Amino acid sequence: MKKILLVMAFCSSVFAQEAFVLKISGRAHLNSGGVWEILKKDMRVSAGDSITTEAGAEVSLKLSDGHSVDIMGDSIFSLKENSEDLKEMDIWLGRIYAKVEKLPPSKKFTVRTPAAVCAVRGTKFTVDVDESKKTDVYVDEGIVGVMDSSGAGEEVFVEKGMMSSVKEGEAASPPAKAQTPPQKAEEKAEKAKKSAAPKSAPVASASAQAPREQSAESGQTAAASGNVAMNGSIGAVALTRDGVTKVYYEFSMYPELTFGKLGIGLELVVHFDENNQILKDEWTKERYPEKIDYIRWGHKHQDPFYFLIGRFRRPVSIGHGFIVNNYSNMARYPNVKKIGLEFDLDRNKWGIEAMTDDVTRADIIGGRFYARPLLETGIPLLRNLKIAASAGTDKDPDSDSETKNDAVTIIGADVELPLLNFKYFNASIYGDIAKMQMGDTYDSFNTSSTTNLVDGGIGKSAGISGKMFFLNFRGEYRIVEDNFIPGYFDGHYDLSRWQRFNVTNSSTTKAVRQLWGRTKDPVKVGPYIEAWFSFFRIIDFRASYEDYNTVKRDDPFYPHLIASASMAQLPFLANYTLEADYDKKGAHTWNDIKKVDENAILALKVGYRVAPNVTMLIVTRRNYDSEGNPTKTTTAETRIRF
């Protein structure tokens, strides 16, 4: 064991040099390999790690080759690369003061901000980034080359006593004498301590390798602290009211108000009937709470504490998704509006993930408790080992309180180990095991001569997940008993949890339809593959595929293909947009995939930009109504961005 650890330590030293915390005042946090912990003196900071500081704090980093970086309060900083020939760091918000030893031509020291790139040869300088991403560079000694990150202008060289400013998307300003030199760290800290209401710093991403671009919960552009971001649309939508489905005109606005880590999303939607009359019953005092789309604190996988109450604009997964996989409480929206709850707490040594579909009923509940038992050992790799127990249940699948003991529950355990964390590649390996448990009501489907439902199915998986350049990936090899359903609570679970079942000619749950006549054997094996990426906001794509060796040609559930894509501002089609979501079960051949039948769910939007910030769209949806019957609608809408 000792030899193995020595080899691992040697390999680590080959790829990167050391950086450590020389001193710290105030409170700061370190994110290493997706794990948040309180930053302390003498802790090592590796390439890919990020640091966030609270108001009045100061962190001094010492690099092994003599360079030093002081990170001031209310800052978001990441060390992207720390090799012998390249030092690269990001400052997304706040201020750093760097002292760089003289470098030979073969070595580089680079500081990046959302607006600028600073190339250093040997100097003392300050980089300050405000909430609008404007970057100011002050030079105390030596020379710093400054250039805008978008490439709009040429590099300018800032000498001692001079400064340059860069706004996002604009060229760096010519060097000018620094009229107001930056505050010293101790002056800034003292001022923050005396301040009655210090402002909160925005949150870094889990990898801190990109600034926050969007509010994932709402799909809207994230606003700076205290600002408002808003999208809106004018169009038509099919609504089911009093059992009758009709098309209504719709005017909608979805603003998000942000105050530091607090975000409030509103849903301001007005519907008009065929007589151009407002549906006033949607705006009674009793329904005002429905106008709150969500309230959140922090961001998932970015903050040690995060919660969201409202609609899940971003699907929710628990752990690796073996039980709860991309669940959404908006599958029947807007006909069914739920107020869900999502909760994450990471205390470094242990943490909790939890969710429920609707706080008013709490039918669907998922949770996971995890621990990092080796966190304080300092053993390379193994210190980030995570073990966990999880569960998911639907207490009332048919939403009928008169039906007793019809719950579907899945319990499981998993283990995860981050292996690699480099600039353009990171990866973790993991394993899951879970077991299905159905309520006593399901025994009624079995008779003395026939066993139609067998409880207690077990599933296992081993996989790898990570990121390569801009591509995120997850791949698993699954070993599943025939009466087990992986990722049971998925994105369209609210559509399939209770539907009319043609075998029994009655309304039944997803478990009955999919497990009818199946026993533990044969044990099926096969892959689950998922990949997603975002390319400069031009193309966003996500897809998953699941299949097993025992699947027959007439199987209505597998192979299972899910894909979503959005494209906008393509160089050769600048005025066109495309958004598509497709879920297809029984996707055996290409012809099966193309066929939009009862095993498919489709949403397709094709748009044309008629004016700046105004897009006309044709929207086609193929879905299910509240009784589980397939529906298809085609409408038009005008999308307006504010």
C-alpha positions in Angstrom: 0.0 0.0 0.0 2.8 2.4 0.9 4.5 1.8 -2.5 1.2 2.5 -4.3 0.8 5.8 -2.5 4.4 6.8 -3.3 3.8 6.0 -7.0 0.6 8.1 -7.0 2.3 11.0 -5.3 5.1 10.8 -7.9 2.7 10.8 -10.8 0.9 13.9 -9.4 4.2 15.8 -9.1 4.9 15.1 -12.8 1.8 16.9 -14.0 1.6 19.9 -11.7 3.6 22.0 -9.2 2.4 22.9 -5.8 0.5 25.9 -4.5 -0.5 26.2 -0.9 -2.2 28.7 1.4 0.5 30.8 3.1 -1.9 32.8 5.2 -5.6 33.5 5.5 -7.8 36.0 7.3 -11.5 36.0 7.3 -13.6 33.1 5.8 -13.0 31.4 2.4 -14.0 28.1 0.8 -12.1 25.7 -1.5 -13.7 23.6 -4.2 -11.5 20.7 -5.1 -12.9 18.0 -7.4 -16.5 19.2 -6.8 -16.0 19.0 -3.0 -16.5 22.2 -1.0 -14.6 22.7 2.3 -13.5 25.6 4.5 -10.1 26.9 3.4 -7.4 26.7 6.0 -3.7 27.7 6.3 -1.2 25.3 4.7 -3.9 23.6 2.5 -2.8 22.6 -1.0 -4.5 24.2 -4.0 -4.3 22.1 -7.2 -5.0 22.9 -10.8 -8.7 23.0 -11.4 -9.5 24.1 -7.8 -11.4 27.3 -7.1 -11.6 29.6 -4.1 -14.4 32.0 -3.0 -13.8 34.6 -0.3 -16.3 36.3 1.9 -16.3 40.1 2.6 -13.2 41.3 4.4 -11.3 38.1 3.8 -7.8 37.7 2.3 -6.1 34.6 1.1 -2.4 34.5 0.2 -1.3 31.7 -2.1 2.4 30.7 -2.5 3.4 28.8 -5.7 6.4 26.5 -5.5 8.5 28.5 -8.0 8.2 31.7 -5.9 5.2 33.5 -7.4 2.5 34.6 -5.0 -1.2 35.6 -5.4 -3.3 37.5 -2.8 -7.0 37.0 -3.2 -9.1 39.8 -1.6 -12.6 39.6 -0.1 -15.8 39.0 -2.2 -13.8 37.3 -4.9 -14.1 34.2 -7.1 -10.8 32.7 -8.2 -9.7 29.5 -9.9 -6.2 28.0 -10.5 -6.7 26.5 -14.0 -3.1 25.4 -14.7 -0.1 25.1 -12.5 2.6 23.3 -14.5 6.3 24.2 -14.7 5.9 26.0 -18.0 2.4 27.5 -17.6 0.6 29.3 -14.8 -3.0 30.1 -15.7 -5.6 31.5 -13.3 -9.1 33.0 -13.6 -10.6 35.9 -11.5 -14.3 36.0 -12.2 -15.2 38.6 -9.6 -13.3 40.7 -7.0 -9.6 41.4 -6.8 -6.2 39.7 -6.8 -2.7 41.1 -6.2 0.1 39.1 -7.9 3.8 39.1 -7.5 5.5 37.2 -10.4 9.1 36.4 -10.5 10.9 37.1 -13.8 10.1 34.5 -16.4 12.2 33.1 -19.3 10.5 33.2 -22.8 9.6 29.5 -22.6 7.3 30.0 -19.6 4.0 31.8 -19.3 1.9 33.4 -16.5 -1.6 34.3 -17.6 -4.6 35.8 -15.7 -8.0 35.7 -17.3 -11.2 37.5 -16.4 -14.6 37.5 -18.2 -13.5 40.6 -20.2 -9.7 40.4 -20.4 -6.5 38.4 -20.7 -3.3 39.5 -18.9 0.1 38.2 -20.0 2.9 38.6 -17.5 6.6 38.3 -17.7 7.7 39.4 -14.2 5.9 42.1 -12.3 3.7 43.2 -9.4 0.1 44.0 -10.5 -3.5 44.1 -9.4 -6.5 42.8 -11.3 -10.0 44.1 -10.3 -13.3 42.7 -11.7 -16.6 44.2 -10.8 -20.1 42.7 -11.2 -20.5 44.1 -14.7 -17.4 42.1 -15.6 -15.4 45.3 -16.2 -11.7 44.7 -15.6 -9.1 47.2 -14.3 -5.4 46.2 -14.4 -3.0 48.3 -12.2 0.8 47.7 -12.5 3.2 48.4 -9.6 6.3 47.0 -11.2 7.3 45.7 -14.7 5.0 45.4 -17.7 1.7 43.6 -18.2 0.2 42.9 -21.6 -3.6 43.4 -21.5 -6.1 42.3 -24.2 -9.8 41.8 -24.3 -10.9 38.2 -24.2 -13.2 38.5 -27.2 -10.4 39.5 -29.5 -12.0 42.8 -30.5 -8.9 44.9 -30.1 -5.1 44.6 -29.9 -2.9 44.0 -26.9 -1.8 47.0 -24.9 1.2 47.1 -22.6 0.8 48.6 -19.2 3.9 49.9 -17.4 4.6 50.8 -13.8 2.2 53.4 -12.3 -0.3 52.9 -15.2 -3.6 51.1 -15.7 -5.9 49.9 -18.4 -9.6 49.1 -18.3 -11.5 46.5 -20.3 -15.3 46.1 -20.7 -16.8 42.9 -22.0 -16.7 42.7 -25.8 -14.6 45.9 -26.1 -10.9 46.6 -26.7 -8.6 47.4 -23.8 -8.3 51.1 -23.1 -4.9 52.7 -23.8 -2.6 52.8 -20.7 -3.3 55.8 -18.5 -1.8 57.0 -15.2 -3.6 55.4 -12.3 -5.6 58.2 -10.8 -6.8 56.1 -7.8 -4.4 53.3 -6.9 -6.1 50.1 -5.7 -6.7 49.7 -2.0 -4.3 47.7 0.0 -5.6 44.4 1.3 -5.6 45.4 4.9 -7.5 48.7 4.1 -10.1 46.8 2.2 -10.5 44.3 5.0 -10.9 47.0 7.6 -13.5 48.8 5.4 -15.5 45.6 5.0 -15.5 44.9 8.7 -16.9 48.4 9.4 -19.5 48.2 6.7 -23.0 47.7 8.0 -24.1 45.6 5.0 -21.3 44.1 3.0 -22.4 42.8 -0.3 -22.5 39.1 -1.1 -20.2 37.7 -3.8 -21.8 35.8 -6.6 -21.2 32.1 -6.6 -18.5 30.2 -8.5 -19.4 27.2 -10.6 -18.4 23.7 -9.4 -15.3 23.7 -11.6 -15.1 27.5 -11.6 -13.8 27.3 -15.2 -16.6 29.5 -16.7 -18.5 32.5 -15.4 -22.2 32.0 -14.6 -23.9 32.3 -18.0 -27.4 31.3 -17.2 -29.8 30.7 -14.4 -30.3 27.0 -14.9 -33.6 27.0 -13.0 -35.3 29.4 -15.3 -33.4 29.2 -18.6 -33.0 33.0 -18.4 -29.9 35.1 -18.5 -28.6 35.5 -15.0 -28.9 38.9 -13.6 -26.3 40.7 -11.5 -27.1 41.2 -7.8 -30.2 43.3 -7.4 -31.1 43.3 -11.1 -33.8 41.7 -13.2 -33.6 39.4 -16.2 -36.7 38.6 -18.2 -38.0 36.7 -21.2 -41.5 36.9 -22.6 -43.7 35.5 -25.4 -46.9 36.1 -27.2 -48.6 33.1 -28.7 -51.1 30.2 -28.3 -51.3 27.3 -25.9 -53.6 24.3 -25.4 -55.2 24.3 -22.0 -57.5 21.7 -20.4 -60.2 23.5 -18.3 -63.2 21.6 -16.8 -62.3 18.5 -18.8 -62.3 20.4 -22.2 -59.1 21.1 -24.1 -59.0 24.4 -26.1 -56.5 26.7 -27.6 -56.1 30.1 -25.8 -54.0 33.2 -26.7 -51.2 33.7 -24.2 -49.1 36.7 -23.2 -46.3 35.7 -20.8 -43.3 37.2 -19.0 -40.8 35.3 -16.8 -38.7 37.7 -14.9 -36.0 36.6 -12.4 -35.1 39.0 -9.5 -31.7 38.3 -8.0 -30.4 39.6 -4.7 -27.0 38.0 -4.1 -27.6 34.3 -3.8 -31.4 34.7 -3.6 -33.3 34.3 -6.8 -37.1 34.8 -7.3 -38.6 33.7 -10.6 -42.1 34.9 -11.5 -44.6 33.5 -14.0 -46.7 36.4 -15.2 -49.0 34.8 -17.8 -52.3 36.1 -19.1 -54.7 33.9 -21.2 -57.4 35.2 -23.5 -60.3 33.2 -24.9 -61.8 33.3 -28.4 -63.6 36.5 -27.5 -60.4 38.2 -26.4 -61.6 38.1 -22.7 -59.0 37.6 -20.0 -59.4 34.4 -18.0 -59.9 36.3 -14.7 -60.2 33.2 -12.6 -56.4 32.7 -13.1 -55.8 36.0 -11.3 -57.8 35.7 -8.1 -56.1 36.3 -4.7 -56.2 32.6 -4.0 -54.0 31.9 -7.0 -51.4 34.6 -6.5 -48.9 32.1 -5.0 -49.0 30.3 -8.4 -47.4 33.3 -10.0 -44.1 32.6 -8.1 -42.3 30.3 -10.5 -39.6 29.4 -8.0 -37.6 30.8 -5.1 -34.0 29.6 -4.8 -30.9 30.1 -2.7 -27.6 29.6 -4.4 -27.0 27.2 -7.3 -26.9 23.4 -7.4 -23.4 21.9 -7.4 -22.0 25.3 -6.9 -22.9 26.3 -3.3 -22.5 24.2 -0.2 -26.1 25.0 0.6 -28.8 25.2 -2.1 -32.6 25.0 -2.2 -35.3 25.7 -4.7 -39.0 25.7 -4.1 -41.3 25.9 -7.1 -41.3 24.4 -10.6 -38.2 22.4 -11.7 -37.2 24.4 -14.8 -34.0 22.2 -14.7 -34.6 18.5 -14.3 -33.6 17.0 -10.9 -31.4 13.9 -10.4 -30.4 12.2 -7.2 -26.9 10.8 -7.1 -26.0 9.2 -10.4 -29.6 9.0 -11.5 -30.1 5.3 -10.9 -33.3 6.0 -9.0 -34.3 9.6 -9.7 -33.0 10.6 -13.2 -33.8 14.0 -14.6 -37.2 14.2 -13.0 -39.4 17.2 -13.8 -42.5 18.3 -12.0 -43.5 20.2 -15.2 -44.4 17.2 -17.5 -48.1 18.2 -17.3 -47.5 21.9 -17.1 -49.5 24.2 -17.5 -52.5 22.0 -16.9 -51.0 20.8 -13.7 -48.9 23.2 -11.6 -46.8 21.8 -8.8 -44.7 23.5 -6.2 -41.7 21.2 -5.7 -38.8 21.3 -3.4 -35.1 20.6 -4.1 -32.5 20.7 -1.3 -28.8 20.2 -1.3 -26.4 20.5 1.7 -22.7 19.7 1.4 -20.8 19.7 4.8 -17.6 18.3 3.3 -17.5 15.2 5.5 -21.2 14.5 4.7 -24.0 15.8 2.7 -27.7 15.5 1.7 -29.6 15.6 -1.5 -33.4 15.7 -1.3 -36.5 16.5 -3.5 -40.2 16.3 -3.6 -42.5 16.9 -6.6 -45.1 19.0 -4.7 -44.9 20.3 -1.1 -48.7 20.4 -0.9 -48.9 16.6 -1.3 -45.3 15.2 -1.3 -46.3 12.1 -3.3 -42.9 11.7 -5.0 -39.9 11.9 -2.6 -36.3 11.3 -3.3 -33.2 11.6 -1.0 -29.6 10.6 -0.7 -27.2 10.8 2.3 -23.5 10.6 1.5 -20.2 10.7 3.4 -16.5 11.1 2.7 -15.0 9.0 5.4 -11.4 9.5 4.2 -11.5 13.3 3.7 -9.1 14.2 6.5 -6.6 11.5 5.8 -4.9 13.4 3.0 -4.5 10.2 1.0 -4.3 11.2 -2.7 -7.5 10.2 -4.7 -9.0 8.3 -1.8 -9.6 11.4 0.3 -12.5 12.2 -2.1 -14.1 8.8 -1.8 -17.9 9.1 -1.4 -20.3 6.4 -0.1 -24.0 7.0 -0.1 -27.5 5.6 0.6 -30.5 6.7 -1.4 -34.2 6.1 -1.9 -37.1 7.3 -4.0 -40.8 6.7 -3.6 -44.2 7.5 -5.0 -46.7 7.2 -2.2 -49.8 7.6 -4.3 -49.1 6.9 -8.0 -52.8 7.2 -9.0 -53.4 10.3 -7.0 -56.3 8.6 -5.3 -56.2 8.6 -1.6 -58.8 5.8 -1.5 -56.3 3.3 -2.9 -54.3 1.9 -0.1 -50.7 0.5 -0.1 -50.0 1.2 -3.7 -46.7 3.0 -3.2 -43.7 2.2 -5.4 -40.4 2.5 -3.5 -36.7 2.0 -4.6 -33.9 1.9 -2.1 -30.2 1.9 -3.0 -26.5 2.5 -2.2 -23.7 3.8 -4.3 -20.0 4.7 -4.2 -18.0 7.3 -6.1 -14.3 8.1 -6.5 -13.0 11.1 -8.5 -9.9 10.0 -10.4 -8.7 12.8 -12.6 -9.1 16.6 -12.5 -7.1 18.3 -15.2 -7.7 21.5 -17.2 -9.5 19.9 -20.1 -10.4 16.5 -18.6 -11.9 15.2 -15.4 -13.4 11.8 -14.6 -14.9 9.8 -11.7 -15.9 6.2 -11.4 -18.9 5.0 -9.5 -21.2 2.1 -8.8 -24.8 1.7 -7.8 -27.1 -1.0 -6.5 -30.9 -0.6 -5.9 -34.0 -2.7 -5.2 -37.6 -2.1 -6.0 -40.4 -2.6 -3.4 -44.1 -2.4 -4.3 -47.0 -2.0 -1.9 -49.4 -4.8 -0.9 -52.0 -3.7 -3.4 -49.9 -5.1 -6.3 -50.4 -8.6 -4.9 -54.0 -8.4 -6.1 -52.7 -8.8 -9.7 -51.5 -12.2 -8.8 -53.9 -15.2 -8.7 -53.5 -18.8 -7.5 -52.7 -19.9 -11.1 -50.8 -16.9 -12.4 -48.1 -14.6 -11.0 -48.3 -11.4 -13.1 -46.1 -9.2 -10.8 -42.9 -10.2 -9.0 -41.6 -7.7 -6.4 -38.1 -7.2 -5.2 -36.2 -6.6 -8.5 -32.5 -5.6 -8.1 -30.4 -3.5 -10.5 -26.6 -2.8 -10.5 -24.4 -0.5 -12.5 -20.8 0.5 -12.8 -19.9 3.6 -14.7 -17.6 6.6 -15.4 -18.6 10.2 -15.7 -16.7 13.4 -16.4 -15.9 16.1 -18.9 -13.5 16.3 -21.9 -13.1 19.8 -23.2 -16.7 21.0 -23.6 -18.3 17.5 -23.7 -19.8 16.1 -20.5 -20.3 12.3 -20.5 -21.7 9.4 -18.5 -21.4 5.8 -19.4 -22.6 2.8 -17.4 -22.7 -1.0 -17.7 -25.9 -2.2 -16.1 -26.8 -5.7 -14.8 -30.6 -5.6 -14.1 -33.1 -8.2 -13.1 -36.1 -8.3 -15.5 -38.4 -6.9 -12.8 -36.3 -3.8 -12.0 -36.6 -0.4 -13.8 -33.4 1.8 -13.7 -34.0 5.6 -13.4 -37.6 4.9 -12.5 -38.5 8.5 -11.7 -37.5 10.1 -15.0 -38.3 13.3 -16.9 -41.7 12.1 -18.1 -42.7 10.1 -14.9 -45.6 12.4 -14.2 -47.0 11.4 -17.6 -46.5 7.7 -17.2 -47.0 7.2 -13.4 -50.7 6.5 -14.0 -52.2 5.7 -17.4 -54.7 3.4 -19.0 -53.2 -0.1 -19.3 -54.4 -2.2 -22.3 -53.6 -5.6 -20.7 -55.9 -5.2 -17.6 -58.1 -2.6 -19.3 -57.8 -0.4 -16.2 -55.9 2.6 -15.0 -52.6 1.4 -13.5 -49.1 2.6 -12.5 -45.9 2.7 -14.5 -44.6 -0.3 -12.5 -47.6 -2.5 -13.5 -47.4 -1.6 -17.2 -43.7 -2.1 -17.5 -43.2 -5.1 -15.2 -46.4 -7.1 -16.1 -45.5 -10.7 -16.6 -41.8 -10.2 -15.8 -39.8 -12.2 -13.2 -36.3 -11.8 -11.9 -35.0 -13.8 -14.9 -33.6 -13.4 -17.3 -31.1 -11.0 -15.9 -30.4 -8.4 -18.6 -27.2 -6.5 -19.2 -26.5 -3.5 -21.4 -25.2 0.0 -21.7 -26.5 3.4 -20.6 -24.8 6.3 -22.3 -25.4 10.0 -21.8 -23.6 13.0 -23.2 -24.3 16.7 -23.3 -22.5 19.9 -24.3 -23.0 23.6 -24.9 -21.0 25.3 -27.7 -20.7 29.1 -27.3 -24.5 29.4 -26.8 -24.9 28.4 -30.5 -25.6 24.7 -30.0 -26.8 23.0 -26.9 -27.3 19.2 -27.1 -28.1 16.4 -24.7 -28.8 12.7 -25.4 -29.1 9.4 -23.6 -29.5 5.8 -24.8 -30.4 2.6 -22.9 -30.6 -0.9 -24.2 -30.3 -4.5 -23.0 -29.2 -7.9 -24.5 -32.6 -9.6 -23.9 -34.7 -6.9 -25.6 -36.9 -8.4 -28.4 -38.1 -6.7 -31.6 -41.6 -6.0 -30.1 -40.4 -4.6 -26.8 -42.3 -1.3 -26.2 -39.9 0.1 -23.6 -36.3 -0.6 -24.9 -34.2 0.6 -26.5 -34.9 4.0 -24.9 -33.6 7.2 -26.6 -33.9 10.7 -25.2 -32.5 13.7 -27.0 -32.8 17.5 -26.8 -31.2 20.2 -28.8 -31.3 23.9 -29.4 -29.6 25.9 -32.1 -29.5 29.7 -32.5 -27.4 32.2 -34.4 -25.7 29.7 -36.6 -23.2 31.4 -38.9 -25.1 30.4 -42.1 -28.6 30.6 -40.6 -28.3 33.6 -38.3 -32.0 34.4 -38.1 -33.3 30.9 -37.5 -33.7 29.0 -34.2 -34.5 25.4 -33.5 -35.5 23.7 -30.2 -36.4 20.1 -29.9 -37.1 17.5 -27.2 -37.7 13.9 -28.1 -38.3 10.8 -26.0 -38.7 7.5 -27.8 -39.2 4.1 -26.3 -38.9 0.9 -28.5 -36.3 2.7 -30.7 -35.1 -0.5 -32.4 -34.3 0.9 -35.8 -34.0 4.2 -37.5 -37.5 3.9 -38.8 -38.7 3.4 -35.3 -36.9 6.5 -34.2 -38.5 8.6 -37.0 -42.0 7.3 -36.2 -43.8 9.6 -33.7 -46.2 7.1 -32.3 -47.7 6.2 -28.9 -44.2 5.5 -27.5 -42.9 8.9 -28.3 -43.1 12.4 -26.7 -42.1 15.3 -28.8 -41.8 19.1 -28.5 -40.5 21.0 -31.5 -40.0 24.7 -32.0 -38.8 26.3 -35.2 -38.3 30.1 -35.1 -37.4 33.0 -37.3 -36.0 36.3 -35.9 -38.1 39.1 -37.4 -36.5 41.9 -35.4 -33.8 42.3 -32.7 -35.0 40.3 -29.7 -38.3 39.2 -31.4 -38.7 35.7 -32.8 -41.7 34.0 -34.4 -42.0 30.3 -33.6 -44.1 27.4 -34.8 -44.6 24.9 -31.9 -45.5 21.3 -32.3 -46.2 19.1 -29.2 -47.0 15.4 -29.0 -47.9 14.5 -25.5 -50.5 12.9 -23.2 -53.5 14.4 -21.5 -54.6 13.8 -17.9 -56.1 10.5 -18.8 -53.0 9.2 -20.5 -54.4 9.6 -24.0 -52.0 10.9 -26.7 -52.5 14.5 -27.9 -50.9 16.5 -30.6 -51.1 20.3 -31.0 -49.5 22.9 -33.3 -49.4 26.5 -32.3 -47.6 29.8 -33.1 -46.0 32.2 -30.7 -43.8 35.3 -30.7 -40.9 35.3 -28.3 -39.7 38.6 -26.9 -36.4 39.0 -25.0 -36.0 42.0 -22.6 
